[in-house]
């Protein structure tokens, strides 16, 4: 069955590629000038670094805040659990574009606290990522065998070591794949920050394409850069998973 499924997949992919190749405007393809993009390679690489930095900071904020929220959600106090539920539902179900605009334009009016476009982007992405990370970590905590909790209680471990030395390390090993997938999604979501003209890859690529009148070439290269980095991140995740599994043996 697996061989048949693979065969059907590759046949379908070949047919799709043949259709695309047949319908391509080859005159336009031959007229493309990717040498123009090469002139701006340093700027685009710098912009890619900015996108990676934003994604890394947003991931770090989301993981720390999300882990704290997941721990609080295990509290025996209903009011604390409800606060976490409300936070998660609000920021998980609000589109990131709406959140960006609200944080950058509405929040200063309501609070008098003004933020730069970069800070607004980090705040919005941090709020949303923490809501998603919270649910992922909570699921990981729930997957830790009950016997581990009981053993920690039987040993009389205080609350902090119980979480930091027993529960969270095991939970984080379990949730590495969804955590990595969310980190990759955050990297791709940095493109939405172009709405605030933050100098990440999408913003810089748009500026270059407008200046050179070569949108197809520039945006194609930008898409390839996103794809390559996302692929490398996913492969790195698989290696980390494999390494952790071997370490448990």
N, C-alpha and C positions, 0 to 999 in steps of 0.2 A: 504493500500500500504506500509506503514512504517513497519507494522508487518511482511508482506511478505518479504520485503527487509532485515529485521533483521534475519528472519528465513533462508533465502538463504545465508546470510553472515555467520551465525554460522554453517550451514551445510557444506558450502564450507571450512570453517576453520577446522572443524572436519575431513573432508576428507583429506585435506592437511596434518594435523597432523598425521593422520593414515598412509599416504604414507611415510612421513618422518620417523616415528617410525619403519615401516616395513623395510625400506631400511637402517636403521642405522647399523653400524658395532658394535654390542653389545660387542664383545670381546675387541675392542679398548676402548669403553666407560668404561667397567669395569676396564681396566688397567690405567685409568686416575688417577693422584695423585694430588688432589687439596690441600692436606696438605702442599705441597711445596710452594704454593702461600701464605698460611697462615704465613709462616716464614718471608715473605717479606711484610706483610700487612702494617706496619708502613711506609715503603718507598713508597708503592703504594698510600696510603692515602695522604702522603706529596706531591706526584706528582699530585694527583687529585687537591689538594689545589693550586698548581702552575698553573694548567690548568684553574681553576676557577678565579684566580687572573688575568691571562692574558686576559681571556674573559671579566672580569669586566672592566679592564683598556681600552681594545679595544672598548668595548661598550660605556664607558664614553667619550672617545675621539671621537668616531663616532657620538654620539648623540650631543655633543657640536658643533663640526665642521659642522656636517650635518644640525643642526638647523640654524647656521649662514649662511650656503650656501642657505638653503631654504628661509631665510629672504632676502638675497641678490637677489635671483631669482625673487623676487617680485618688484625689482627696476624698475623705469621708464627709466633707462639708458640701451639701448640695449647692450653696450659693457660689462656691468657687468653681464647681463643675459647670454651672450654668453660665458663668462669666466666660469660661473657655469656649463653650459651645457657641455663644453669641459672637465672640471674636472670630472664631473659625468660620462660621456661616457667613458673616458679613464680608470678610476679606477673601474668602475662597470663591464666593459667588458674584463678586463685583468684577467686571472686566478691567483688565490692567490699564487700558486706555482711559477709561472713566476715572480710575483711581489716580492716574498721573495728572490729569487735568484738575481734579478736585484738590489734590495735595498742593499743586503748584499755584493755582489761582484762587481757590476757595479758602484753603486753610489760613493763608496770611490775612485774609479779610476777617475771619472769625477769631483768630488768636493774636494777630498783630506780629506774629513770628514769621519773618520772611526767609525763604530758602532760595538758593541758587537752583538752576535747572538740574545740575548734577546731584545736588542734595535731594531735591524732590524726586528724581528718578530712583535714587537709592532707598528713600523712605517708602515709596509706593511698592517697589519690588520686594523690599524687606518685609513689609506688612503682608503682602500676598504670599510670598514664599514661606513665611513662618506659619501661616494658616495651613498650607499644604504639608509642610514638614511635620507639623503637629500631628496630623492624622496618620502620617506614615510612621512616626516614632511611636505613637499610641498603639498602632497595630503591632509593631515590633515588641513593645512591652507586653502586650497581651499574648504574644507567642512564646514568651519565656516560660518554661515549664513551672508549674505551680510548686513543684518540689524545691526549686531554687529559692523561692520566696520563703517557704517553710523552713528550709535549712538556715537561711540568713536570720530568721526570727529565733530559731532554736539556739543559734550561736550568740544571740543577744547583741547582734550588730546594731549600732546606732543608725539613724535614718540616712545620714549622708554616705557612709561607707556602703550601706545596703544598696543605694542607687548607683554610686560611682564605681564600685568594685564588683558587684554581683549582677544587677539587673541591666544597666545601660550597656556595658560591653557586649553582653549576649544579644541584646536587642539590636544594637548597631550592626552586628555581623549579619543578622537576619535581613535587615532592611537595606543593605548596600545597593542592590539592583534598583529599587524604586528611588532611592536617594540620588543615585547617579543619573537616572532618567530625568528626574526633576532638575538637577543641575544643568543637564544638557538643554532642557526646555528653557531654563532661565537664560542661558547663553543665547539661544535663538530669540528669546523675547526681548533682548537688549535692542533689537532693531526697532521696536516700537518707540524707543526713546528719541527717535528722530523727530517725533512730534514736538519735542522741546528743544530741538537743535543741539542736543548733546553730541559732542564730537566722537561718536562711536562709528562703527564700520558702515552702517546704513546711511547715516547722515553725510559722512565724508564721501561715500560712493555717489550719493545723489548730487552733491556739490560738484564733484569731478565730472559726472555725466552731463550736468547742465552747462558746465564751462567748456567741455570739449565737444558737446553735441554727439557723444558716443554712448548713449544709454545702454544699448544692447551689450556692447563689449564690457563696459564697466560693471554693470549689474550682473552679468554672467560670471565675471571673475569674483565678485563679492559673494555670489551664491556658492561658487566652488569653495571659497575660503570658509564659509559657514559649514558646508558639508564636510570638508576635510577635518576641521577642528572637532565637529560633532562626532565623526567616525573615530578619531583618535581618542576622544574622551570615552566613548563606549568600549573601545578595545582595552583601554587602561582599566576600566571598571571590571571587565572580564578577567584580566590578569590579577587584579586585586582580589576578586572573589576566589580564584583558583589558589592564590597564595594563602588566603585565610583558611580555605578548606584543607590544604595540605598541612597547615600549622596545627589544625585540630586533631590530626591523626597521630 
